[in-house]
Amino acid sequence: MVNQDTEHLSNGTDEVKTPQATLKIMPDSPGMVAKVNSTEHADVPVEVEEIALLNKNNKDRKASHHQGKLWRICACPPQGIVASVFTKVIMVILLWAVVWSITGPECLPGGNLFGNLILFVCAVLGGKLVGMIKLPHLPPLPGLLGMLLAGFVLRNIPVVSDAIYIDYKWSSSLRSIALAIILTRAGLGLDAKALRKLKAVCLRLAFAPCLSEACVCAVLGHYLLHLPWSWSFILGFVMGAVSPAVVVPCMLLLQKERYGVDKGIPTLLMAAGSFDDILAITGFNTCLGIAFSSGSLVSNILRGFLEVLIGIAAGAAIGLFLRYFPSRDQEDLVMKRSYLLLGLAVFAIFATGVFGFPGSGGLCTIVMAFLAGVGWVDGKGGAEGITSNAWAIFQPLLFGLIGAEISVSSLNPYTVGLGIATISVALVIRILVTFLVVHFSAFNMKEKVFIALAWIPKATVQAAIGSVALDMARIRNNKTAAEYGLSVLTVAFLGILITAPIGALIIGLLGPKLLEKSKQQEDKESQSISCDHDQGVENDIEV
């Protein structure tokens, strides 16, 4: 009897489970379809009411959000963006008032400190405004373009230019400090592991385009702009560097969207760009020492190489010192390291000029920062953060002062036209050489074209070293050299103005079209879509 009951229960259980199995396995049966359809029709009014209720809640939420923003703007005391702007204005006015109470007329219109303060504020605002110009699916325009234009506008508006006076010694000193910070960041940014594992394509990409563009600029500068050969190569190495301030943010944006990541194209361009800049700065310092040396050509060339050796030796000695001092058991270790690193970098830039070896300072700073960063076992992230903050302060000053050096009334149309021609021809040669360098690598044709075109932008290095030769000529009261230096600075200014926005737009437009998206990312997207689809089918069947 028990067995019969158990058998009956099991049969009953099978009868119960069978329809459920049919629901899961055979959803296309007529009864099931009719049942589902009838259920869907029964739930339609409920779904419509739920959607209407959700839309109403969203509208109410948006309205309350707008009312909250309006209340914060019109609140008393002010809050939000109004309070933020008001606070920053008060801070700037307070800074001016404190300096005015100490220096007096220097902080009034026509004074040097007043001019530097106004230039700094306008450069910051110009960078913010240009950075706010965002086009869909494109990286933002580099803020340094607004900083450069702010200085240029302040210099060339008649009434404003009379009220804003900047002493050239102050301008030169501030730009030299900015150069020391840039070179320190370049030295800290070098990766020792990447140097050891550097591929041949990265080496070729770092050296060949820079040297080819420098040589082409030197030849054109000699025959078109009538510069001496030493000054022509100064111009060549100034224009031969690619701008990390433009290339790196664009590459990071492409990397975030997973374009070209499988073949490491963004990483390759960022790594090669660092070595490209160091090569250009080293060549510039060598030619600078030759240009301001007296003697035969052979002795000047030997002196240039001697300055390179002095810079490397001094940088190595100071870098080894910074490895061990301050010791790791001291308090505020990061702050002390950053203070010594930046202080010694600024001292190296100024002291080498005083001692008569102007080409040694830049290389000394790069080697010093690189060896110090490699020797810090506990990492160099803290020092990199502090140098980045210092650069955030001096970047507006650097680009604003470079723009303020260019006066429309003193510009020679002949120099401007031939300068643009020099930039254009040199860029074409650079693009062709870059394409040939990567032609025999594992990249496809579209990727080769993108790498060649991504090597266009110029900004940071040109602003940092473009005026160094002019400053040295002014210090030595050499009018002929000052004219050559002004020609170099004018071409550098035009190069920044033309190539920085064009390069950023080319990278942003052509990157998604020419580079392949990561397959891993596409697989994840397809998996998520298929998972959502399967989940939706299961939900429909269960209903």
C-alpha positions in Angstrom: 0.0 0.0 0.0 2.9 2.3 0.9 4.6 1.5 -2.4 1.4 2.2 -4.3 1.0 5.6 -2.6 4.7 6.4 -3.3 4.2 5.5 -6.9 1.1 7.6 -7.1 2.9 10.6 -5.6 5.8 10.2 -8.0 3.4 10.1 -10.9 1.6 13.1 -9.6 5.0 14.9 -9.3 5.8 14.1 -12.8 2.5 15.4 -13.9 3.2 18.7 -12.2 6.8 19.0 -13.5 6.0 18.1 -17.0 4.1 21.3 -17.9 6.9 23.4 -16.3 9.5 21.5 -18.4 7.3 22.2 -21.4 7.2 25.8 -20.6 11.0 26.0 -20.6 11.9 23.7 -23.4 9.0 24.1 -25.8 8.0 27.8 -25.8 6.6 27.6 -29.3 3.7 25.4 -28.5 0.3 26.9 -29.4 -1.0 26.8 -25.9 2.0 28.5 -24.4 1.9 31.2 -27.1 -1.7 31.8 -26.5 -1.1 31.9 -22.7 1.8 34.4 -23.0 -0.2 36.6 -25.4 -3.1 36.6 -23.2 -0.9 37.5 -20.2 0.8 40.3 -22.2 -2.5 41.8 -23.3 -3.7 41.6 -19.7 -0.7 43.5 -18.4 -0.6 46.3 -21.1 -2.7 48.8 -19.1 -0.5 48.2 -16.0 2.7 48.8 -18.0 1.4 52.0 -19.5 0.5 53.3 -16.1 3.9 52.4 -14.8 5.7 54.2 -17.7 3.5 57.3 -17.3 4.3 57.3 -13.5 8.0 57.0 -14.2 8.0 59.8 -16.7 6.1 62.0 -14.3 8.7 61.2 -11.6 11.6 62.0 -13.9 10.0 65.3 -14.9 9.4 66.2 -11.3 13.0 65.3 -10.4 14.4 67.4 -13.2 12.3 70.3 -12.3 13.4 70.1 -8.6 17.0 69.8 -9.8 16.7 73.0 -11.9 15.0 74.7 -9.0 17.8 73.6 -6.7 20.5 75.0 -9.0 18.6 78.3 -9.4 18.2 78.5 -5.7 22.0 78.0 -5.2 22.8 80.7 -7.8 20.4 83.2 -6.3 21.0 82.3 -2.7 22.2 84.8 -0.1 25.0 84.2 0.9 25.9 82.8 -2.5 26.6 79.1 -3.1 27.9 76.8 -5.9 29.6 78.3 -8.9 28.9 81.9 -7.9 30.5 81.4 -4.5 33.5 79.6 -6.2 34.1 82.5 -8.7 33.6 85.1 -6.0 36.2 83.3 -3.7 38.8 83.1 -6.5 38.3 86.8 -7.4 38.8 87.7 -3.7 42.0 85.6 -3.6 43.5 87.3 -6.6 42.6 90.8 -5.3 44.1 89.8 -1.9 47.3 88.6 -3.5 47.6 91.9 -5.4 46.8 94.0 -2.2 49.5 92.2 -0.2 52.2 92.6 -2.8 51.1 96.3 -3.4 51.4 97.0 0.4 55.0 95.7 0.2 56.3 97.0 -3.2 54.1 100.1 -3.8 54.2 101.4 -7.4 55.4 98.1 -8.8 51.9 96.7 -8.4 50.2 99.6 -10.0 49.4 99.9 -13.7 52.7 100.3 -15.5 54.6 98.4 -12.9 56.4 95.1 -13.5 54.6 93.1 -10.8 51.3 94.4 -12.0 52.0 93.3 -15.6 53.1 89.8 -14.5 50.0 89.3 -12.4 47.6 90.5 -15.1 49.4 88.3 -17.6 49.1 85.3 -15.4 45.4 85.8 -14.7 44.6 86.4 -18.4 46.7 83.3 -19.4 44.8 81.1 -17.0 41.4 82.4 -18.2 42.5 82.0 -21.8 43.5 78.4 -21.2 40.2 77.7 -19.4 38.1 79.2 -22.2 39.9 77.3 -25.0 39.7 74.1 -23.0 35.9 74.6 -22.8 35.6 74.4 -26.5 34.7 70.7 -26.9 33.5 69.2 -30.2 31.7 65.9 -30.2 33.9 62.8 -30.4 37.0 65.0 -30.4 39.6 65.8 -27.7 39.4 69.3 -26.3 41.7 71.9 -27.8 44.9 72.3 -25.8 44.6 75.1 -23.2 48.1 76.3 -23.9 46.7 77.8 -27.1 44.5 80.1 -25.1 47.5 81.0 -22.9 49.6 81.9 -25.9 46.9 84.0 -27.5 46.3 85.8 -24.2 49.8 87.0 -24.0 49.8 88.0 -27.7 46.6 90.0 -27.3 47.8 91.8 -24.2 51.0 92.8 -26.0 49.3 94.1 -29.2 46.3 96.1 -27.8 47.5 99.7 -27.7 46.0 100.9 -24.5 46.5 97.7 -22.6 50.1 97.3 -23.7 50.9 100.7 -22.2 49.5 99.7 -18.8 51.1 96.2 -18.8 54.9 96.4 -18.6 57.0 93.3 -18.1 60.7 93.6 -17.6 62.6 91.4 -20.0 64.9 90.1 -17.1 61.8 89.0 -15.2 60.4 87.4 -18.3 63.6 85.6 -19.1 64.0 84.3 -15.5 60.4 83.1 -15.3 60.7 81.3 -18.6 64.0 79.7 -17.4 62.3 78.4 -14.2 59.5 76.9 -16.4 62.2 75.3 -18.5 63.8 73.7 -15.4 60.4 72.3 -14.4 59.7 70.9 -17.8 63.1 69.2 -18.0 62.7 67.8 -14.5 59.3 66.3 -15.4 61.0 64.8 -18.6 63.7 63.2 -16.5 61.3 61.8 -14.0 59.0 60.5 -16.7 61.6 58.3 -18.3 61.0 54.6 -17.6 64.2 52.6 -17.0 62.4 49.4 -17.8 61.2 50.8 -21.1 64.7 51.9 -21.9 66.0 48.4 -21.4 63.2 46.8 -23.4 63.0 49.5 -26.0 62.1 48.1 -29.4 63.9 49.1 -32.6 60.8 50.8 -34.0 60.6 53.0 -30.9 64.2 54.0 -31.3 63.7 54.7 -34.9 60.6 56.7 -34.2 62.3 58.8 -31.5 65.4 59.7 -33.5 64.8 59.7 -37.3 61.8 62.1 -37.5 63.4 64.6 -35.1 66.8 64.6 -36.8 65.3 64.8 -40.3 63.1 67.8 -39.4 65.9 69.5 -37.6 68.2 69.2 -40.7 65.5 70.4 -43.1 64.7 73.4 -40.9 68.4 74.2 -40.6 68.9 74.2 -44.4 65.7 76.2 -45.0 66.6 78.6 -42.2 70.0 79.2 -43.6 68.9 79.8 -47.2 65.4 81.4 -46.7 65.8 83.3 -43.4 69.5 84.0 -43.9 70.5 82.6 -40.4 74.1 81.4 -39.8 74.5 77.7 -39.7 74.7 77.5 -35.9 71.5 79.5 -35.5 69.9 77.5 -38.3 70.5 74.3 -36.3 69.2 76.0 -33.2 66.0 76.7 -35.1 66.0 73.1 -36.4 66.2 71.5 -33.0 63.6 73.9 -31.6 61.1 72.8 -34.2 62.2 69.2 -34.2 60.5 68.2 -31.0 57.0 66.9 -30.7 54.7 68.3 -28.0 53.9 65.9 -25.1 51.3 68.5 -23.8 49.2 67.8 -27.0 50.1 64.2 -27.9 49.8 62.6 -24.5 46.2 63.7 -23.6 45.0 62.6 -27.1 46.8 59.2 -26.8 45.3 58.7 -23.3 41.8 59.4 -24.7 42.3 56.9 -27.5 43.7 54.4 -25.0 40.7 54.8 -22.8 38.4 54.0 -25.8 40.6 51.0 -26.6 41.8 52.2 -30.0 45.1 50.8 -31.1 45.7 49.1 -27.7 46.2 45.6 -29.1 49.4 46.8 -31.0 50.4 49.3 -28.3 50.2 52.4 -30.6 49.3 54.9 -27.9 52.0 53.6 -25.6 54.6 53.6 -28.4 53.9 57.2 -29.4 54.0 58.5 -25.8 57.3 56.7 -25.1 58.9 57.7 -28.3 57.8 61.3 -27.7 59.7 61.5 -24.5 63.0 60.5 -26.2 62.2 62.7 -29.2 62.0 65.7 -26.8 65.2 64.8 -25.0 67.1 64.5 -28.3 65.9 67.9 -29.5 66.8 69.6 -26.2 70.3 68.0 -26.2 70.9 69.1 -29.8 69.6 72.6 -29.0 71.9 73.0 -26.0 74.9 71.8 -28.1 74.1 74.3 -30.9 73.5 77.0 -28.3 76.9 76.6 -26.9 78.4 76.7 -30.4 76.5 79.8 -31.4 77.7 81.8 -28.4 81.3 80.6 -28.5 84.2 82.6 -30.0 86.8 80.9 -32.1 87.1 78.6 -35.1 84.3 76.3 -36.2 86.2 73.2 -35.0 86.9 74.6 -31.6 83.2 75.6 -31.2 82.0 72.1 -32.2 84.5 70.6 -29.7 83.2 73.0 -27.0 79.7 72.0 -27.8 80.5 68.3 -27.1 82.4 69.3 -24.0 79.3 71.0 -22.7 77.3 67.8 -23.3 79.9 65.8 -21.3 79.9 68.4 -18.5 76.1 68.3 -18.3 76.0 64.5 -18.2 78.7 64.2 -15.6 77.2 67.0 -13.3 73.8 65.5 -13.7 75.0 62.0 -12.8 76.8 63.3 -9.7 73.8 65.3 -8.4 71.4 62.4 -9.2 73.5 59.9 -7.2 73.5 62.5 -4.3 69.7 62.7 -4.4 69.4 58.9 -4.3 70.6 58.9 -0.7 69.9 62.4 0.6 67.5 63.0 2.2 67.5 59.5 3.8 64.3 57.5 3.8 64.0 57.7 7.6 63.4 61.4 7.6 60.0 63.1 7.9 58.4 64.9 5.0 60.6 62.9 2.7 58.6 63.7 -0.5 58.6 67.4 0.2 62.4 67.5 0.9 63.1 65.4 -2.2 61.0 67.6 -4.4 62.5 70.8 -3.0 66.1 69.6 -3.6 65.2 68.3 -7.1 63.5 71.5 -8.3 66.0 73.8 -6.5 69.0 72.0 -8.1 67.3 72.0 -11.5 66.7 75.8 -11.4 70.3 76.3 -10.1 71.7 74.2 -12.9 69.8 76.2 -15.6 71.0 79.6 -14.2 74.5 78.6 -13.0 75.7 77.0 -16.2 74.9 80.3 -18.0 76.9 82.2 -15.4 79.9 79.8 -15.7 79.9 80.1 -19.4 78.5 76.6 -20.3 74.9 77.4 -21.3 74.4 74.2 -23.1 75.1 72.0 -20.0 72.2 73.1 -17.8 69.3 71.3 -19.6 71.1 68.0 -20.0 72.3 68.1 -16.4 68.7 68.6 -15.2 67.4 65.6 -17.3 70.1 63.2 -16.2 69.8 64.3 -12.5 66.0 63.8 -12.4 66.3 60.5 -14.2 68.9 59.0 -11.9 67.3 60.3 -8.8 63.9 58.8 -9.8 65.5 55.5 -10.6 67.3 55.4 -7.3 64.2 56.1 -5.1 63.2 52.6 -4.2 60.0 53.7 -2.6 58.8 55.3 -5.8 58.9 58.8 -7.4 55.1 59.4 -7.6 55.2 62.0 -4.9 57.9 64.0 -6.5 56.1 63.8 -9.9 52.9 65.1 -8.3 54.7 68.1 -6.8 56.5 68.9 -10.1 53.1 68.7 -11.9 51.7 71.2 -9.5 54.6 73.5 -10.1 54.1 73.1 -13.8 50.4 74.0 -13.4 51.6 77.4 -12.0 54.4 78.1 -14.5 52.7 76.8 -17.6 50.4 79.9 -18.0 53.4 82.2 -17.3 55.5 80.4 -19.9 53.0 80.5 -22.8 51.7 83.9 -21.8 55.2 85.4 -21.8 56.0 83.7 -25.1 52.9 85.3 -26.6 53.8 88.7 -25.1 57.2 88.6 -26.8 55.6 88.8 -30.3 54.7 92.3 -31.4 52.8 92.8 -34.6 54.4 96.1 -35.3 57.9 94.5 -35.1 57.0 91.4 -37.2 58.6 91.2 -40.6 56.0 89.9 -43.1 59.0 88.4 -45.0 60.0 86.4 -41.9 56.4 85.3 -41.2 55.8 84.0 -44.7 59.1 82.2 -45.0 58.7 80.9 -41.5 55.4 79.3 -42.4 56.9 77.9 -45.5 59.8 76.4 -43.5 57.4 74.9 -41.0 55.2 73.4 -43.8 58.1 71.8 -45.7 59.8 70.5 -42.6 56.5 68.9 -41.4 56.0 67.2 -44.8 59.5 65.7 -44.6 58.8 64.6 -41.0 55.6 62.9 -42.0 57.3 61.0 -44.8 60.2 60.0 -42.7 57.9 58.8 -39.9 55.9 56.7 -42.4 59.1 55.2 -43.8 60.4 54.4 -40.2 57.2 52.4 -39.4 56.7 51.0 -42.9 58.6 47.7 -42.2 56.9 47.1 -38.9 53.9 45.0 -38.1 51.4 47.8 -38.5 48.9 47.9 -41.3 48.6 50.8 -43.8 46.0 52.8 -41.8 48.0 52.5 -38.6 51.2 53.7 -40.4 49.3 56.8 -41.7 48.0 57.6 -38.3 51.4 57.3 -36.6 52.9 59.6 -39.2 50.2 62.2 -38.8 50.2 62.0 -35.0 53.7 63.3 -35.0 52.7 66.8 -36.0 51.9 68.9 -32.8 54.4 71.3 -31.3 54.0 73.4 -28.2 55.7 72.8 -24.9 59.4 72.3 -26.0 59.1 75.2 -28.5 57.8 77.5 -25.8 60.4 76.4 -23.3 63.6 76.7 -25.5 62.4 79.0 -28.3 63.3 82.1 -26.4 66.4 80.9 -24.6 68.8 82.1 -27.4 67.0 85.5 -27.5 67.4 85.9 -23.8 71.1 85.1 -23.9 71.6 87.6 -26.8 69.9 90.3 -24.8 72.0 89.5 -21.7 75.2 89.9 -23.7 73.9 93.0 -25.5 74.5 91.4 -28.9 72.0 93.1 -31.3 72.8 90.8 -34.2 72.3 87.7 -32.2 69.1 89.2 -30.8 67.7 89.6 -34.3 68.5 85.9 -35.0 66.9 85.0 -31.7 63.7 86.9 -32.5 63.5 85.1 -35.9 63.8 81.7 -34.1 61.1 82.8 -31.5 58.8 84.0 -34.3 59.0 80.7 -36.1 58.5 78.8 -32.9 55.4 80.9 -32.1 53.9 80.3 -35.5 54.7 76.6 -35.2 52.7 76.4 -31.9 49.8 78.4 -33.3 49.5 76.3 -36.4 50.4 72.7 -35.4 48.9 72.4 -31.9 45.2 72.7 -32.8 45.6 71.0 -36.2 47.5 68.1 -34.6 44.9 67.6 -31.8 42.1 67.6 -34.3 43.8 65.2 -36.6 44.5 62.7 -33.8 40.9 63.1 -32.5 39.3 62.7 -36.0 41.5 60.0 -37.5 42.2 57.9 -34.4 38.8 56.1 -34.3 38.8 55.7 -38.1 42.3 54.5 -38.7 43.0 52.4 -35.5 41.4 49.1 -34.7 39.4 48.8 -31.5 40.6 46.3 -29.0 39.1 42.8 -29.7 38.9 42.1 -26.0 36.7 45.2 -25.6 34.5 44.1 -28.5 34.2 40.6 -27.1 33.1 42.0 -23.8 30.5 44.2 -25.4 29.1 41.3 -27.5 29.1 39.1 -24.4 27.2 41.7 -22.4 24.7 42.1 -25.3 24.2 38.3 -25.6 23.8 38.0 -21.8 21.2 40.7 -21.8 19.3 39.1 -24.7 19.4 35.6 -23.0 18.2 37.1 -19.7 15.3 38.8 -21.5 14.2 35.6 -23.2 14.3 33.7 -19.9 12.2 36.4 -18.3 9.6 36.3 -21.1 9.4 32.5 -20.8 9.0 32.6 -17.1 6.2 35.1 -17.4 
